[in-house]
Amino acid sequence: MPDLSPNRAARSERDPRLDVFRGLALVMIFINHVPGTIYENFTSRNFGFSDAAEGFVLMSGVSAGLAYGLSFRSPPYWPAISRVWGRVWTLYLVHLLISVWALAIAATAALRFGAVNRLFLNEVNFLFESPLAFLIGLPLMTLQLGYINILPLYAVLMFVTPLLLWVALRWPWVLLACSVLLWLVAGFSGWNFPTFPKPGGWFFNPLTWQIVFVCGLLTGVELKQGRRLVPIRRDLQLMSAIFLLVSAILAQNHALGDAFNTAMWQAFQDGWPRFITTIDKMHETWPRLLHILSLGYLLSTLGWVRTASASRFAAPLALLGRHALPVFACGSLLALAGQSLKEVVNGGFALDSVIILAGLLVQLALAWARDKHRHASRKAAHGNQKSTVADR
């Protein structure tokens, strides 16, 4: 949750931390989506309760608050609503695109390289078991292929973002209280969006994950107005640091981690609700939520983090973060291709290194190309504007 100076210049300046940490989250998501490499041992999920997915959703909320927040201060609201929902439509189309390509990657692996097992993983099997239901579920997002199922959550949250922003600008703490209440009710009751044809609920339950997005959204709205949602306080920094340290120890020390999990399991056996006795990613239970909020708060209050994020060494991560959606889509497909390659080629550490390094380089190249295109487009638009003024 970055902080900005309340003056006008600071509000207009792009905070480098948002792009850098969003880029870092994308890198870790890509690595985690190629299971079995040595590199996944160094991603954030090995040092606490949450992982890069929470970071991605939190920063998506911050970005939405910064990009659209002040547009909902006064009517007319429709231009801002159309911008937000235009983004929703883009997210939906990208999700469908990478879903179709994920099927193509699985089919190619099976047809050309004999990796038939790819047809029975990541929910692809429903294409053969219930083809008509599959063709219904895929566009409705009630069937989501594995490793590419975070965009439906993002699209749903962005769909309700106009209402969230309108309330956030007027009664921010009311919005936060309602978000916490929904998180608790959905968590304890098990409410979730339904899936079809597979029974059950969404892997990322929007009714509970919304709290991560809302915290980011409120942060972004406050930043846009030159304020912090949560002030910088030594006691909060200390509590956040202690919680992060304890969670890292539990994650790294197997004996202590097993003891913690056993205690949680015993509490469940004694009748405590599952929502508070598990570290469940689907429902974003309290250990994961507190971990990402503690991490976000602490990083946003340390001055050296902003300095490091603005350095040239962090530039590649910032480049990835500025083009998060295409980079995520590209990385998701490269990760699925990497999974298929690992299944047919026994290359060990060397192959893992090639998959991860080549995949990251391709994503960087894509982000660089889009960055160049964006700058060229802006330069051309500026030139046309100057010519129009001169003609007058």
MITI-35641 format. One record per residue (C-alpha): chain; residue in one letter; residue number from 1; y negated, x, z negated. Coordinates in Angstrom, 3 decimals. Layout:
A, A, NUM, Y, X, Z
...
END
This chain:
A, M, 1, 0.000, 0.000, 0.000
A, P, 2, -2.781, 2.282, 1.270
A, D, 3, -6.276, 2.233, -0.142
A, L, 4, -9.526, 2.447, 1.785
A, S, 5, -13.099, 2.983, 0.783
A, P, 6, -15.087, -0.254, 0.690
A, N, 7, -17.710, 0.952, 3.153
A, R, 8, -17.827, -0.237, 6.743
A, A, 9, -16.821, 3.117, 8.249
A, A, 10, -13.695, 3.326, 6.168
A, R, 11, -12.686, -0.193, 7.110
A, S, 12, -12.912, 0.601, 10.819
A, E, 13, -11.034, 3.885, 10.553
A, R, 14, -7.315, 3.705, 11.221
A, D, 15, -5.372, 4.806, 8.169
A, P, 16, -2.905, 7.493, 9.315
A, R, 17, -0.376, 6.677, 6.593
A, L, 18, 0.593, 3.339, 8.086
A, D, 19, 1.592, 4.835, 11.441
A, V, 20, 3.292, 7.868, 9.884
A, F, 21, 5.451, 5.903, 7.459
A, R, 22, 6.248, 3.274, 10.055
A, G, 23, 7.356, 6.081, 12.363
A, L, 24, 9.425, 7.612, 9.565
A, A, 25, 11.076, 4.234, 8.948
A, L, 26, 11.970, 3.992, 12.645
A, V, 27, 13.522, 7.459, 12.574
A, M, 28, 15.650, 6.567, 9.551
A, I, 29, 16.673, 3.233, 11.053
A, F, 30, 17.856, 5.036, 14.181
A, I, 31, 19.824, 7.593, 12.162
A, N, 32, 21.381, 4.926, 9.927
A, H, 33, 22.392, 2.916, 13.003
A, V, 34, 24.641, 5.761, 14.163
A, P, 35, 27.060, 5.743, 11.203
A, G, 36, 29.131, 8.765, 10.354
A, T, 37, 26.654, 11.555, 11.100
A, I, 38, 25.679, 14.085, 8.489
A, Y, 39, 22.052, 13.147, 9.032
A, E, 40, 22.411, 9.711, 7.440
A, N, 41, 22.925, 11.489, 4.109
A, F, 42, 19.239, 12.403, 4.133
A, T, 43, 17.711, 8.980, 4.784
A, S, 44, 15.955, 7.001, 2.062
A, R, 45, 18.885, 4.704, 1.294
A, N, 46, 20.647, 7.651, -0.365
A, F, 47, 17.839, 8.117, -2.861
A, G, 48, 17.237, 4.620, -4.157
A, F, 49, 18.064, 0.943, -3.895
A, S, 50, 16.084, 0.046, -0.767
A, D, 51, 16.219, 1.544, 2.710
A, A, 52, 14.096, 1.849, 5.844
A, A, 53, 14.413, -1.875, 6.616
A, E, 54, 12.289, -2.768, 3.587
A, G, 55, 9.736, -0.185, 4.613
A, F, 56, 9.609, -1.592, 8.133
A, V, 57, 9.057, -5.174, 6.905
A, L, 58, 6.496, -4.144, 4.276
A, M, 59, 4.439, -2.189, 6.798
A, S, 60, 4.767, -4.992, 9.337
A, G, 61, 3.103, -7.242, 6.781
A, V, 62, 0.341, -4.686, 6.181
A, S, 63, -0.224, -4.398, 9.935
A, A, 64, -0.422, -8.173, 10.336
A, G, 65, -2.968, -8.427, 7.533
A, L, 66, -5.102, -5.681, 9.050
A, A, 67, -4.848, -6.937, 12.628
A, Y, 68, -5.301, -10.689, 12.164
A, G, 69, -6.478, -11.296, 8.605
A, L, 70, -10.217, -11.781, 8.990
A, S, 71, -9.726, -14.020, 12.039
A, F, 72, -8.753, -16.836, 9.688
A, R, 73, -11.878, -16.780, 7.510
A, S, 74, -13.589, -19.553, 9.446
A, P, 75, -12.872, -21.860, 12.402
A, P, 76, -12.069, -21.969, 15.234
A, Y, 77, -8.601, -20.800, 14.260
A, W, 78, -6.744, -21.425, 17.507
A, P, 79, -7.689, -18.126, 19.223
A, A, 80, -6.233, -16.192, 16.278
A, I, 81, -3.172, -18.446, 16.076
A, S, 82, -2.517, -17.926, 19.778
A, R, 83, -2.712, -14.148, 19.314
A, V, 84, -0.204, -14.216, 16.473
A, W, 85, 2.169, -16.579, 18.252
A, G, 86, 1.839, -14.493, 21.407
A, R, 87, 3.224, -11.631, 19.337
A, V, 88, 6.044, -13.905, 18.155
A, W, 89, 6.939, -14.670, 21.772
A, T, 90, 6.995, -10.942, 22.561
A, L, 91, 9.291, -10.286, 19.599
A, Y, 92, 11.625, -13.055, 20.753
A, L, 93, 11.785, -11.746, 24.322
A, V, 94, 12.410, -8.187, 23.142
A, H, 95, 15.183, -9.427, 20.863
A, L, 96, 16.879, -11.243, 23.761
A, L, 97, 16.467, -8.196, 25.999
A, I, 98, 18.076, -5.758, 23.595
A, S, 99, 20.819, -8.304, 22.792
A, V, 100, 21.786, -8.483, 26.475
A, W, 101, 21.660, -4.714, 26.773
A, A, 102, 23.779, -4.373, 23.625
A, L, 103, 26.442, -6.494, 25.333
A, A, 104, 26.160, -4.316, 28.437
A, I, 105, 26.622, -1.151, 26.364
A, A, 106, 29.730, -2.581, 24.663
A, A, 107, 31.147, -3.726, 28.013
A, T, 108, 30.494, -0.357, 29.644
A, A, 109, 32.136, 1.490, 26.774
A, A, 110, 35.220, -0.707, 27.088
A, L, 111, 35.385, -0.804, 30.892
A, R, 112, 34.583, 2.803, 31.759
A, F, 113, 35.643, 4.750, 28.703
A, G, 114, 38.431, 2.666, 27.176
A, A, 115, 36.524, 1.945, 23.961
A, V, 116, 37.911, -1.594, 23.764
A, N, 117, 37.168, -1.689, 20.041
A, R, 118, 33.458, -2.045, 20.863
A, L, 119, 34.179, -5.605, 22.050
A, F, 120, 35.291, -6.617, 18.563
A, L, 121, 32.416, -5.156, 16.550
A, N, 122, 28.876, -6.282, 15.733
A, E, 123, 29.636, -9.967, 16.496
A, V, 124, 30.349, -9.224, 20.188
A, N, 125, 33.800, -10.764, 19.710
A, F, 126, 32.283, -14.274, 19.646
A, L, 127, 31.493, -13.880, 23.342
A, F, 128, 35.237, -14.085, 24.024
A, E, 129, 36.343, -16.272, 21.132
A, S, 130, 33.688, -18.997, 21.587
A, P, 131, 31.800, -18.267, 24.828
A, L, 132, 29.905, -21.566, 25.024
A, A, 133, 28.921, -21.434, 21.362
A, F, 134, 27.906, -17.796, 21.866
A, L, 135, 25.578, -18.807, 24.708
A, I, 136, 23.991, -21.383, 22.415
A, G, 137, 23.717, -19.176, 19.352
A, L, 138, 22.239, -16.119, 21.056
A, P, 139, 18.992, -17.696, 22.337
A, L, 140, 18.635, -19.787, 19.167
A, M, 141, 19.016, -16.595, 17.098
A, T, 142, 21.736, -18.256, 15.018
A, L, 143, 24.025, -15.540, 16.341
A, Q, 144, 22.628, -12.044, 15.898
A, L, 145, 24.428, -8.921, 17.032
A, G, 146, 24.880, -6.196, 14.455
A, Y, 147, 22.298, -3.399, 14.191
A, I, 148, 19.688, -5.391, 16.153
A, N, 149, 19.155, -8.296, 13.758
A, I, 150, 15.831, -7.452, 12.129
A, L, 151, 13.582, -8.775, 14.922
A, P, 152, 14.599, -12.421, 14.310
A, L, 153, 13.434, -12.010, 10.708
A, Y, 154, 10.186, -10.443, 11.903
A, A, 155, 9.628, -13.243, 14.457
A, V, 156, 10.126, -15.983, 11.846
A, L, 157, 7.744, -14.303, 9.408
A, M, 158, 5.123, -13.806, 12.101
A, F, 159, 5.461, -17.459, 13.135
A, V, 160, 4.240, -18.593, 9.715
A, T, 161, 1.705, -15.766, 9.439
A, P, 162, -1.316, -17.923, 10.461
A, L, 163, -0.724, -20.192, 7.465
A, L, 164, -0.033, -17.222, 5.188
A, L, 165, -3.259, -15.511, 6.247
A, W, 166, -5.342, -18.671, 5.801
A, V, 167, -4.094, -19.008, 2.226
A, A, 168, -4.311, -15.262, 1.545
A, L, 169, -8.027, -15.207, 2.348
A, R, 170, -8.744, -18.038, -0.090
A, W, 171, -6.146, -17.907, -2.846
A, P, 172, -4.225, -14.590, -2.607
A, W, 173, -2.585, -14.879, -6.007
A, V, 174, -1.501, -18.448, -5.265
A, L, 175, 0.215, -17.182, -2.127
A, L, 176, 1.903, -14.420, -4.089
A, A, 177, 3.063, -16.870, -6.777
A, C, 178, 4.501, -19.230, -4.135
A, S, 179, 6.246, -16.306, -2.456
A, V, 180, 7.821, -15.203, -5.729
A, L, 181, 8.899, -18.781, -6.470
A, L, 182, 10.533, -19.149, -3.037
A, W, 183, 12.257, -15.779, -3.479
A, L, 184, 13.678, -16.874, -6.823
A, V, 185, 14.740, -20.364, -5.717
A, A, 186, 16.356, -19.139, -2.488
A, G, 187, 17.989, -16.229, -4.274
A, F, 188, 19.527, -18.247, -7.086
A, S, 189, 20.540, -21.153, -4.843
A, G, 190, 21.749, -19.061, -1.903
A, W, 191, 19.509, -20.880, 0.566
A, N, 192, 19.443, -19.148, 3.924
A, F, 193, 18.975, -19.880, 7.613
A, P, 194, 22.333, -20.990, 9.082
A, T, 195, 24.327, -19.032, 11.630
A, F, 196, 26.342, -20.410, 14.549
A, P, 197, 29.110, -20.141, 15.668
A, K, 198, 29.899, -17.802, 12.779
A, P, 199, 29.618, -19.645, 9.457
A, G, 200, 27.262, -18.277, 6.852
A, G, 201, 23.627, -17.186, 6.871
A, W, 202, 21.300, -14.663, 8.443
A, F, 203, 21.947, -11.023, 7.510
A, F, 204, 18.233, -10.755, 6.636
A, N, 205, 17.561, -13.997, 4.784
A, P, 206, 13.973, -14.972, 5.726
A, L, 207, 13.586, -17.079, 2.577
A, T, 208, 14.020, -14.050, 0.321
A, W, 209, 12.818, -11.220, 2.578
A, Q, 210, 9.507, -13.044, 2.988
A, I, 211, 8.373, -11.609, -0.333
A, V, 212, 8.367, -8.068, 1.084
A, F, 213, 6.339, -9.217, 4.095
A, V, 214, 3.906, -11.252, 1.972
A, C, 215, 3.233, -8.290, -0.325
A, G, 216, 2.416, -6.212, 2.737
A, L, 217, 0.320, -9.003, 4.235
A, L, 218, -1.781, -9.410, 1.100
A, T, 219, -2.229, -5.650, 0.971
A, G, 220, -3.446, -5.583, 4.563
A, V, 221, -5.883, -8.464, 4.022
A, E, 222, -7.403, -6.745, 1.001
A, L, 223, -7.627, -3.413, 2.824
A, K, 224, -9.441, -5.073, 5.699
A, Q, 225, -12.073, -6.156, 3.188
A, G, 226, -12.316, -2.685, 1.643
A, R, 227, -10.350, -3.473, -1.502
A, R, 228, -6.955, -2.759, -3.000
A, L, 229, -4.533, -5.528, -3.930
A, V, 230, -3.302, -3.506, -6.934
A, P, 231, -5.733, -0.991, -8.461
A, I, 232, -4.853, 2.662, -8.987
A, R, 233, -3.790, 3.008, -12.597
A, R, 234, -2.016, 5.856, -14.329
A, D, 235, 0.373, 3.584, -16.211
A, L, 236, 1.444, 1.829, -12.996
A, Q, 237, 1.907, 5.178, -11.283
A, L, 238, 4.040, 6.387, -14.182
A, M, 239, 6.195, 3.249, -14.256
A, S, 240, 6.690, 3.408, -10.492
A, A, 241, 7.644, 7.077, -10.630
A, I, 242, 10.119, 6.502, -13.474
A, F, 243, 11.779, 3.594, -11.662
A, L, 244, 12.059, 5.636, -8.454
A, L, 245, 13.495, 8.602, -10.372
A, V, 246, 16.085, 6.471, -12.173
A, S, 247, 17.154, 4.774, -8.937
A, A, 248, 17.462, 8.156, -7.209
A, I, 249, 19.656, 9.463, -10.035
A, L, 250, 21.863, 6.365, -9.871
A, A, 251, 22.174, 6.780, -6.104
A, Q, 252, 22.990, 10.487, -6.213
A, N, 253, 25.104, 10.702, -9.371
A, H, 254, 28.379, 8.914, -8.666
A, A, 255, 29.398, 8.629, -12.333
A, L, 256, 26.113, 7.031, -13.385
A, G, 257, 25.976, 4.907, -10.241
A, D, 258, 29.481, 3.605, -10.835
A, A, 259, 28.618, 2.826, -14.452
A, F, 260, 25.538, 0.867, -13.348
A, N, 261, 27.536, -1.066, -10.754
A, T, 262, 30.250, -1.777, -13.306
A, A, 263, 27.686, -3.112, -15.761
A, M, 264, 26.237, -5.370, -13.052
A, W, 265, 29.729, -6.579, -12.138
A, Q, 266, 30.562, -7.271, -15.785
A, A, 267, 27.369, -9.285, -16.140
A, F, 268, 28.446, -11.344, -13.145
A, Q, 269, 31.868, -11.885, -14.712
A, D, 270, 30.143, -13.031, -17.887
A, G, 271, 28.371, -15.767, -15.974
A, W, 272, 25.115, -14.148, -14.933
A, P, 273, 23.933, -15.297, -11.463
A, R, 274, 24.922, -13.179, -8.478
A, F, 275, 21.280, -12.896, -7.436
A, I, 276, 20.488, -10.668, -10.428
A, T, 277, 23.808, -8.832, -10.705
A, T, 278, 24.037, -7.344, -7.198
A, I, 279, 22.102, -4.942, -5.018
A, D, 280, 22.316, -7.321, -2.072
A, K, 281, 20.496, -6.582, 1.164
A, M, 282, 20.952, -10.078, 2.589
A, H, 283, 18.987, -11.745, -0.215
A, E, 284, 16.713, -8.809, -1.130
A, T, 285, 17.681, -8.791, -4.798
A, W, 286, 15.482, -7.365, -7.527
A, P, 287, 16.609, -3.689, -7.448
A, R, 288, 15.789, -3.406, -3.744
A, L, 289, 12.500, -5.310, -4.081
A, L, 290, 11.247, -3.314, -7.066
A, H, 291, 12.239, -0.071, -5.371
A, I, 292, 10.268, -0.641, -2.162
A, L, 293, 7.222, -1.978, -4.050
A, S, 294, 7.287, 0.993, -6.429
A, L, 295, 7.640, 3.404, -3.517
A, G, 296, 4.839, 1.763, -1.549
A, Y, 297, 2.504, 1.689, -4.532
A, L, 298, 3.097, 5.285, -5.583
A, L, 299, 2.735, 6.724, -2.084
A, S, 300, -0.490, 4.784, -1.542
A, T, 301, -2.078, 6.185, -4.701
A, L, 302, -1.440, 9.891, -4.081
A, G, 303, -4.274, 11.646, -2.301
A, W, 304, -2.123, 14.394, -0.828
A, V, 305, -0.047, 11.782, 1.024
A, R, 306, -3.049, 10.734, 3.093
A, T, 307, -3.943, 14.369, 3.770
A, A, 308, -0.400, 15.144, 4.896
A, S, 309, -0.275, 12.034, 7.079
A, A, 310, -3.427, 13.144, 8.902
A, S, 311, -2.054, 16.620, 9.627
A, R, 312, -0.769, 17.705, 13.025
A, F, 313, 2.722, 18.107, 11.595
A, A, 314, 2.898, 14.341, 11.032
A, A, 315, 1.577, 13.544, 14.522
A, P, 316, 5.037, 12.858, 16.077
A, L, 317, 5.785, 10.280, 13.389
A, A, 318, 2.359, 8.689, 13.848
A, L, 319, 3.007, 8.503, 17.593
A, L, 320, 6.259, 6.631, 17.002
A, G, 321, 4.590, 4.322, 14.494
A, R, 322, 1.782, 3.354, 16.870
A, H, 323, 4.374, 1.990, 19.312
A, A, 324, 6.836, 0.560, 16.811
A, L, 325, 8.252, -2.331, 18.832
A, P, 326, 9.244, -0.496, 22.040
A, V, 327, 10.425, 2.481, 19.997
A, F, 328, 12.582, 0.221, 17.824
A, A, 329, 14.062, -1.497, 20.888
A, C, 330, 14.788, 1.816, 22.591
A, G, 331, 16.203, 3.351, 19.413
A, S, 332, 18.454, 0.360, 18.789
A, L, 333, 20.048, 0.638, 22.234
A, L, 334, 20.370, 4.415, 21.970
A, A, 335, 22.041, 3.992, 18.585
A, L, 336, 24.588, 1.541, 20.015
A, A, 337, 25.250, 3.940, 22.893
A, G, 338, 25.653, 6.712, 20.326
A, Q, 339, 28.188, 4.633, 18.396
A, S, 340, 30.182, 4.138, 21.583
A, L, 341, 30.006, 7.838, 22.437
A, K, 342, 31.250, 8.843, 18.989
A, E, 343, 34.222, 6.520, 19.449
A, V, 344, 35.376, 8.098, 22.730
A, V, 345, 34.363, 11.735, 22.123
A, N, 346, 35.443, 13.745, 19.095
A, G, 347, 32.533, 16.146, 18.993
A, G, 348, 31.917, 16.463, 15.281
A, F, 349, 28.645, 17.932, 14.070
A, A, 350, 27.615, 19.173, 17.520
A, L, 351, 27.950, 15.726, 19.089
A, D, 352, 26.174, 14.068, 16.176
A, S, 353, 23.303, 16.526, 16.552
A, V, 354, 23.027, 15.875, 20.280
A, I, 355, 23.038, 12.089, 19.769
A, I, 356, 20.371, 12.144, 17.053
A, L, 357, 18.142, 14.815, 18.577
A, A, 358, 18.330, 13.448, 22.126
A, G, 359, 17.755, 9.907, 20.889
A, L, 360, 14.656, 10.906, 18.935
A, L, 361, 13.292, 12.890, 21.880
A, V, 362, 13.734, 9.901, 24.199
A, Q, 363, 11.892, 7.677, 21.726
A, L, 364, 9.097, 10.232, 21.427
A, A, 365, 8.835, 10.444, 25.200
A, L, 366, 8.581, 6.658, 25.425
A, A, 367, 5.888, 6.541, 22.748
A, W, 368, 3.972, 9.385, 24.451
A, A, 369, 4.108, 7.615, 27.819
A, R, 370, 2.877, 4.358, 26.296
A, D, 371, 0.122, 6.203, 24.455
A, K, 372, -1.073, 7.803, 27.695
A, H, 373, -0.935, 4.459, 29.476
A, R, 374, -2.905, 2.771, 26.699
A, H, 375, -5.627, 5.439, 26.776
A, A, 376, -5.826, 5.299, 30.562
A, S, 377, -6.130, 1.512, 30.502
A, R, 378, -8.898, 1.622, 27.908
A, K, 379, -10.738, 4.321, 29.831
A, A, 380, -10.517, 2.291, 33.043
A, A, 381, -11.704, -0.857, 31.269
A, H, 382, -14.623, 1.043, 29.743
A, G, 383, -15.516, 2.460, 33.157
A, N, 384, -15.440, -0.988, 34.752
A, Q, 385, -17.633, -2.334, 31.984
A, K, 386, -20.206, 0.409, 32.523
A, S, 387, -20.178, -0.230, 36.280
A, T, 388, -20.768, -3.938, 35.724
A, V, 389, -23.726, -3.222, 33.451
A, A, 390, -25.163, -0.768, 36.003
A, D, 391, -24.826, -3.312, 38.799
A, R, 392, -26.904, -5.760, 36.809
END
